[in-house]
Amino acid sequence: QVTLKESGPVLVKPTETLTLTCTVSGFSLSNTRMGVSWIRQPPGKALEWLAHIFSNDEKSYSKSLKSRLTISKDTSKSQVVLTMTNMDPVDTATYYCARTIVIRGIFYYYYMDVWGKGTTVTVSS
Amino acid sequence: SSELTQDPAVSVALGQTVRITCQGDSLRSYHASWYQQKPGQAPVLVIYGKTNRPSGIPDRFSGSSSGNTASLTITGAQAEDEADYYCNSRDSTGNHVVFGGGTQLTVL
């Protein structure tokens, strides 16, 4: 059974750096077709993709948040870590990690097939 | 603003068919995937690769695409289908990923 679990602080202060960890089970971060994405959702608002990382260490970041984000993985620990610097109250959201599949062939498929339950982060002094 | 545009809200009578659309230039090159999100829950993948359904997703959910528009169709909508639906794809450069703004589906 594939599961992902987000962990990290519930509350951070403005200007601080947020560090979130996604611990996965049921699949390996070394699988060439699989990676992990981070997505967030402010209260009452839409989903926002933040970043992804794949087994070959391919990384991609949201255009608008690129300067603040860093994604990394520890395959031996089955963990993916996202850091976001200079936190602001507008960054208050539920943060999700999701297994991400890429299939390149005649067709190109990119999708997030299993999601964690999410972790809520509040930014406040 | 998102590179993928969705209608904010759509309604459908119980048992009827509804189509939820997603527009964006990147959809001419990349397939959309669709996610269902109920209040207080994580999103669930319902369609990927334009037309594929993950196991466990009812066959009343289907996907299609034409030009710059991807569509999610629910044939015979049920009360439990009331949720927010999001489309997702690569952006027009192919270097990033975007979600649509979401469509709130009400089943009347």
Boltz contact constraints between the chains, C-beta under 6 A:
constraints:
  - contact:
      token1: [A, 46]
      token2: [B, 101]
      max_distance: 6.0
  - contact:
      token1: [A, 46]
      token2: [B, 102]
      max_distance: 6.0
  - contact:
      token1: [A, 47]
      token2: [B, 86]
      max_distance: 6.0
  - contact:
      token1: [A, 47]
      token2: [B, 99]
      max_distance: 6.0
  - contact:
      token1: [A, 49]
      token2: [B, 97]
      max_distance: 6.0
  - contact:
      token1: [A, 49]
      token2: [B, 99]
      max_distance: 6.0
  - contact:
      token1: [A, 60]
      token2: [B, 96]
      max_distance: 6.0
  - contact:
      token1: [A, 63]
      token2: [B, 96]
      max_distance: 6.0
  - contact:
      token1: [A, 96]
      token2: [B, 42]
      max_distance: 6.0
  - contact:
      token1: [A, 109]
      token2: [B, 49]
      max_distance: 6.0
  - contact:
      token1: [A, 111]
      token2: [B, 33]
      max_distance: 6.0
  - contact:
      token1: [A, 111]
      token2: [B, 48]
      max_distance: 6.0
  - contact:
      token1: [A, 113]
      token2: [B, 45]
      max_distance: 6.0
  - contact:
      token1: [A, 115]
      token2: [B, 42]
      max_distance: 6.0
  - contact:
      token1: [A, 115]
      token2: [B, 43]
      max_distance: 6.0
  - contact:
      token1: [A, 117]
      token2: [B, 42]
      max_distance: 6.0
  - contact:
      token1: [A, 118]
      token2: [B, 42]
      max_distance: 6.0
